[in-house]
Amino acid sequence: MKIFSFSLPIPTIDDALVNALYGRYSDMSIGSHHGQMYVACDREAACLESAIDSAVTDLWAMGIHPLRIELDIPELAA
């Protein structure tokens, strides 16, 4: 298993839902950038697709619907 990092921009959610998310998932954190809320994930899985799928499924179960997926792709040395 490997840890995959990615962000999921989400619609604005209230503090109760933020606290519920923190209480349930230790591999997710909530942030905001230029007025856009997002969930940052460090999800352990066999592959990136499984990591994203499980995180999105977990958020949907809480009534949070991600807007898109953002990956941090490291720059390669020239």
Chimera marker file (.cmm) of the C-alpha trace (Angstrom):
<marker_set name="trace">
<marker id="1" x="0.000" y="0.000" z="0.000" r="1" g="1" b="0" radius="0.5"/>
<marker id="2" x="1.120" y="3.541" z="-0.740" r="1" g="1" b="0" radius="0.5"/>
<marker id="3" x="-0.067" y="6.964" z="0.423" r="1" g="1" b="0" radius="0.5"/>
<marker id="4" x="-1.507" y="9.192" z="-2.303" r="1" g="1" b="0" radius="0.5"/>
<marker id="5" x="-1.985" y="12.952" z="-1.817" r="1" g="1" b="0" radius="0.5"/>
<marker id="6" x="-4.629" y="14.966" z="-3.627" r="1" g="1" b="0" radius="0.5"/>
<marker id="7" x="-7.158" y="17.741" z="-3.033" r="1" g="1" b="0" radius="0.5"/>
<marker id="8" x="-10.888" y="17.802" z="-3.625" r="1" g="1" b="0" radius="0.5"/>
<marker id="9" x="-12.426" y="21.280" z="-3.941" r="1" g="1" b="0" radius="0.5"/>
<marker id="10" x="-15.877" y="21.255" z="-2.337" r="1" g="1" b="0" radius="0.5"/>
<marker id="11" x="-18.824" y="23.617" z="-1.919" r="1" g="1" b="0" radius="0.5"/>
<marker id="12" x="-18.799" y="25.597" z="1.327" r="1" g="1" b="0" radius="0.5"/>
<marker id="13" x="-19.837" y="23.463" z="4.309" r="1" g="1" b="0" radius="0.5"/>
<marker id="14" x="-20.749" y="24.471" z="7.856" r="1" g="1" b="0" radius="0.5"/>
<marker id="15" x="-18.624" y="24.006" z="10.986" r="1" g="1" b="0" radius="0.5"/>
<marker id="16" x="-20.665" y="21.021" z="12.177" r="1" g="1" b="0" radius="0.5"/>
<marker id="17" x="-19.880" y="19.118" z="8.987" r="1" g="1" b="0" radius="0.5"/>
<marker id="18" x="-16.212" y="20.148" z="9.149" r="1" g="1" b="0" radius="0.5"/>
<marker id="19" x="-16.009" y="18.796" z="12.706" r="1" g="1" b="0" radius="0.5"/>
<marker id="20" x="-17.792" y="15.585" z="11.706" r="1" g="1" b="0" radius="0.5"/>
<marker id="21" x="-15.314" y="15.057" z="8.880" r="1" g="1" b="0" radius="0.5"/>
<marker id="22" x="-12.334" y="15.584" z="11.208" r="1" g="1" b="0" radius="0.5"/>
<marker id="23" x="-13.867" y="13.181" z="13.717" r="1" g="1" b="0" radius="0.5"/>
<marker id="24" x="-14.337" y="10.455" z="11.137" r="1" g="1" b="0" radius="0.5"/>
<marker id="25" x="-11.330" y="10.657" z="8.781" r="1" g="1" b="0" radius="0.5"/>
<marker id="26" x="-7.810" y="11.182" z="10.089" r="1" g="1" b="0" radius="0.5"/>
<marker id="27" x="-6.359" y="11.297" z="6.561" r="1" g="1" b="0" radius="0.5"/>
<marker id="28" x="-8.409" y="14.332" z="5.478" r="1" g="1" b="0" radius="0.5"/>
<marker id="29" x="-8.115" y="18.003" z="6.359" r="1" g="1" b="0" radius="0.5"/>
<marker id="30" x="-10.203" y="21.015" z="5.350" r="1" g="1" b="0" radius="0.5"/>
<marker id="31" x="-8.796" y="24.246" z="4.010" r="1" g="1" b="0" radius="0.5"/>
<marker id="32" x="-9.706" y="27.290" z="1.976" r="1" g="1" b="0" radius="0.5"/>
<marker id="33" x="-7.797" y="29.042" z="-0.792" r="1" g="1" b="0" radius="0.5"/>
<marker id="34" x="-9.083" y="32.199" z="-2.503" r="1" g="1" b="0" radius="0.5"/>
<marker id="35" x="-12.539" y="31.542" z="-1.073" r="1" g="1" b="0" radius="0.5"/>
<marker id="36" x="-12.713" y="27.928" z="-2.296" r="1" g="1" b="0" radius="0.5"/>
<marker id="37" x="-13.008" y="25.216" z="0.360" r="1" g="1" b="0" radius="0.5"/>
<marker id="38" x="-11.173" y="21.969" z="-0.278" r="1" g="1" b="0" radius="0.5"/>
<marker id="39" x="-10.451" y="18.642" z="1.357" r="1" g="1" b="0" radius="0.5"/>
<marker id="40" x="-6.778" y="17.644" z="1.305" r="1" g="1" b="0" radius="0.5"/>
<marker id="41" x="-6.336" y="13.875" z="1.404" r="1" g="1" b="0" radius="0.5"/>
<marker id="42" x="-3.390" y="11.630" z="2.206" r="1" g="1" b="0" radius="0.5"/>
<marker id="43" x="-5.114" y="8.318" z="1.480" r="1" g="1" b="0" radius="0.5"/>
<marker id="44" x="-3.449" y="4.910" z="1.745" r="1" g="1" b="0" radius="0.5"/>
<marker id="45" x="-4.436" y="2.573" z="-1.077" r="1" g="1" b="0" radius="0.5"/>
<marker id="46" x="-3.077" y="0.114" z="-3.605" r="1" g="1" b="0" radius="0.5"/>
<marker id="47" x="-3.340" y="2.665" z="-6.440" r="1" g="1" b="0" radius="0.5"/>
<marker id="48" x="-4.274" y="6.304" z="-7.046" r="1" g="1" b="0" radius="0.5"/>
<marker id="49" x="-7.649" y="5.374" z="-8.532" r="1" g="1" b="0" radius="0.5"/>
<marker id="50" x="-8.613" y="3.425" z="-5.401" r="1" g="1" b="0" radius="0.5"/>
<marker id="51" x="-7.448" y="6.253" z="-3.135" r="1" g="1" b="0" radius="0.5"/>
<marker id="52" x="-9.534" y="8.840" z="-4.984" r="1" g="1" b="0" radius="0.5"/>
<marker id="53" x="-12.551" y="6.543" z="-5.262" r="1" g="1" b="0" radius="0.5"/>
<marker id="54" x="-12.590" y="5.759" z="-1.540" r="1" g="1" b="0" radius="0.5"/>
<marker id="55" x="-12.162" y="9.421" z="-0.532" r="1" g="1" b="0" radius="0.5"/>
<marker id="56" x="-14.943" y="10.592" z="-2.862" r="1" g="1" b="0" radius="0.5"/>
<marker id="57" x="-17.204" y="7.776" z="-1.627" r="1" g="1" b="0" radius="0.5"/>
<marker id="58" x="-16.530" y="8.793" z="1.991" r="1" g="1" b="0" radius="0.5"/>
<marker id="59" x="-17.355" y="12.437" z="1.245" r="1" g="1" b="0" radius="0.5"/>
<marker id="60" x="-20.539" y="11.544" z="-0.653" r="1" g="1" b="0" radius="0.5"/>
<marker id="61" x="-21.634" y="9.456" z="2.357" r="1" g="1" b="0" radius="0.5"/>
<marker id="62" x="-21.407" y="12.644" z="4.440" r="1" g="1" b="0" radius="0.5"/>
<marker id="63" x="-23.353" y="14.676" z="1.880" r="1" g="1" b="0" radius="0.5"/>
<marker id="64" x="-20.257" y="16.473" z="0.563" r="1" g="1" b="0" radius="0.5"/>
<marker id="65" x="-19.968" y="16.482" z="-3.228" r="1" g="1" b="0" radius="0.5"/>
<marker id="66" x="-16.455" y="17.277" z="-4.532" r="1" g="1" b="0" radius="0.5"/>
<marker id="67" x="-16.304" y="19.609" z="-7.515" r="1" g="1" b="0" radius="0.5"/>
<marker id="68" x="-13.175" y="18.069" z="-9.084" r="1" g="1" b="0" radius="0.5"/>
<marker id="69" x="-9.890" y="16.347" z="-8.245" r="1" g="1" b="0" radius="0.5"/>
<marker id="70" x="-6.579" y="18.207" z="-8.004" r="1" g="1" b="0" radius="0.5"/>
<marker id="71" x="-3.282" y="16.337" z="-7.975" r="1" g="1" b="0" radius="0.5"/>
<marker id="72" x="0.065" y="17.681" z="-6.830" r="1" g="1" b="0" radius="0.5"/>
<marker id="73" x="2.452" y="16.456" z="-9.497" r="1" g="1" b="0" radius="0.5"/>
<marker id="74" x="6.093" y="16.996" z="-8.571" r="1" g="1" b="0" radius="0.5"/>
<marker id="75" x="8.287" y="18.679" z="-11.139" r="1" g="1" b="0" radius="0.5"/>
<marker id="76" x="10.892" y="16.482" z="-12.735" r="1" g="1" b="0" radius="0.5"/>
<marker id="77" x="14.513" y="17.566" z="-12.629" r="1" g="1" b="0" radius="0.5"/>
<marker id="78" x="15.781" y="18.861" z="-15.963" r="1" g="1" b="0" radius="0.5"/>
<link id1="1" id2="2" r="1" g="1" b="0" radius="0.2"/>
<link id1="2" id2="3" r="1" g="1" b="0" radius="0.2"/>
<link id1="3" id2="4" r="1" g="1" b="0" radius="0.2"/>
<link id1="4" id2="5" r="1" g="1" b="0" radius="0.2"/>
<link id1="5" id2="6" r="1" g="1" b="0" radius="0.2"/>
<link id1="6" id2="7" r="1" g="1" b="0" radius="0.2"/>
<link id1="7" id2="8" r="1" g="1" b="0" radius="0.2"/>
<link id1="8" id2="9" r="1" g="1" b="0" radius="0.2"/>
<link id1="9" id2="10" r="1" g="1" b="0" radius="0.2"/>
<link id1="10" id2="11" r="1" g="1" b="0" radius="0.2"/>
<link id1="11" id2="12" r="1" g="1" b="0" radius="0.2"/>
<link id1="12" id2="13" r="1" g="1" b="0" radius="0.2"/>
<link id1="13" id2="14" r="1" g="1" b="0" radius="0.2"/>
<link id1="14" id2="15" r="1" g="1" b="0" radius="0.2"/>
<link id1="15" id2="16" r="1" g="1" b="0" radius="0.2"/>
<link id1="16" id2="17" r="1" g="1" b="0" radius="0.2"/>
<link id1="17" id2="18" r="1" g="1" b="0" radius="0.2"/>
<link id1="18" id2="19" r="1" g="1" b="0" radius="0.2"/>
<link id1="19" id2="20" r="1" g="1" b="0" radius="0.2"/>
<link id1="20" id2="21" r="1" g="1" b="0" radius="0.2"/>
<link id1="21" id2="22" r="1" g="1" b="0" radius="0.2"/>
<link id1="22" id2="23" r="1" g="1" b="0" radius="0.2"/>
<link id1="23" id2="24" r="1" g="1" b="0" radius="0.2"/>
<link id1="24" id2="25" r="1" g="1" b="0" radius="0.2"/>
<link id1="25" id2="26" r="1" g="1" b="0" radius="0.2"/>
<link id1="26" id2="27" r="1" g="1" b="0" radius="0.2"/>
<link id1="27" id2="28" r="1" g="1" b="0" radius="0.2"/>
<link id1="28" id2="29" r="1" g="1" b="0" radius="0.2"/>
<link id1="29" id2="30" r="1" g="1" b="0" radius="0.2"/>
<link id1="30" id2="31" r="1" g="1" b="0" radius="0.2"/>
<link id1="31" id2="32" r="1" g="1" b="0" radius="0.2"/>
<link id1="32" id2="33" r="1" g="1" b="0" radius="0.2"/>
<link id1="33" id2="34" r="1" g="1" b="0" radius="0.2"/>
<link id1="34" id2="35" r="1" g="1" b="0" radius="0.2"/>
<link id1="35" id2="36" r="1" g="1" b="0" radius="0.2"/>
<link id1="36" id2="37" r="1" g="1" b="0" radius="0.2"/>
<link id1="37" id2="38" r="1" g="1" b="0" radius="0.2"/>
<link id1="38" id2="39" r="1" g="1" b="0" radius="0.2"/>
<link id1="39" id2="40" r="1" g="1" b="0" radius="0.2"/>
<link id1="40" id2="41" r="1" g="1" b="0" radius="0.2"/>
<link id1="41" id2="42" r="1" g="1" b="0" radius="0.2"/>
<link id1="42" id2="43" r="1" g="1" b="0" radius="0.2"/>
<link id1="43" id2="44" r="1" g="1" b="0" radius="0.2"/>
<link id1="44" id2="45" r="1" g="1" b="0" radius="0.2"/>
<link id1="45" id2="46" r="1" g="1" b="0" radius="0.2"/>
<link id1="46" id2="47" r="1" g="1" b="0" radius="0.2"/>
<link id1="47" id2="48" r="1" g="1" b="0" radius="0.2"/>
<link id1="48" id2="49" r="1" g="1" b="0" radius="0.2"/>
<link id1="49" id2="50" r="1" g="1" b="0" radius="0.2"/>
<link id1="50" id2="51" r="1" g="1" b="0" radius="0.2"/>
<link id1="51" id2="52" r="1" g="1" b="0" radius="0.2"/>
<link id1="52" id2="53" r="1" g="1" b="0" radius="0.2"/>
<link id1="53" id2="54" r="1" g="1" b="0" radius="0.2"/>
<link id1="54" id2="55" r="1" g="1" b="0" radius="0.2"/>
<link id1="55" id2="56" r="1" g="1" b="0" radius="0.2"/>
<link id1="56" id2="57" r="1" g="1" b="0" radius="0.2"/>
<link id1="57" id2="58" r="1" g="1" b="0" radius="0.2"/>
<link id1="58" id2="59" r="1" g="1" b="0" radius="0.2"/>
<link id1="59" id2="60" r="1" g="1" b="0" radius="0.2"/>
<link id1="60" id2="61" r="1" g="1" b="0" radius="0.2"/>
<link id1="61" id2="62" r="1" g="1" b="0" radius="0.2"/>
<link id1="62" id2="63" r="1" g="1" b="0" radius="0.2"/>
<link id1="63" id2="64" r="1" g="1" b="0" radius="0.2"/>
<link id1="64" id2="65" r="1" g="1" b="0" radius="0.2"/>
<link id1="65" id2="66" r="1" g="1" b="0" radius="0.2"/>
<link id1="66" id2="67" r="1" g="1" b="0" radius="0.2"/>
<link id1="67" id2="68" r="1" g="1" b="0" radius="0.2"/>
<link id1="68" id2="69" r="1" g="1" b="0" radius="0.2"/>
<link id1="69" id2="70" r="1" g="1" b="0" radius="0.2"/>
<link id1="70" id2="71" r="1" g="1" b="0" radius="0.2"/>
<link id1="71" id2="72" r="1" g="1" b="0" radius="0.2"/>
<link id1="72" id2="73" r="1" g="1" b="0" radius="0.2"/>
<link id1="73" id2="74" r="1" g="1" b="0" radius="0.2"/>
<link id1="74" id2="75" r="1" g="1" b="0" radius="0.2"/>
<link id1="75" id2="76" r="1" g="1" b="0" radius="0.2"/>
<link id1="76" id2="77" r="1" g="1" b="0" radius="0.2"/>
<link id1="77" id2="78" r="1" g="1" b="0" radius="0.2"/>
</marker_set>
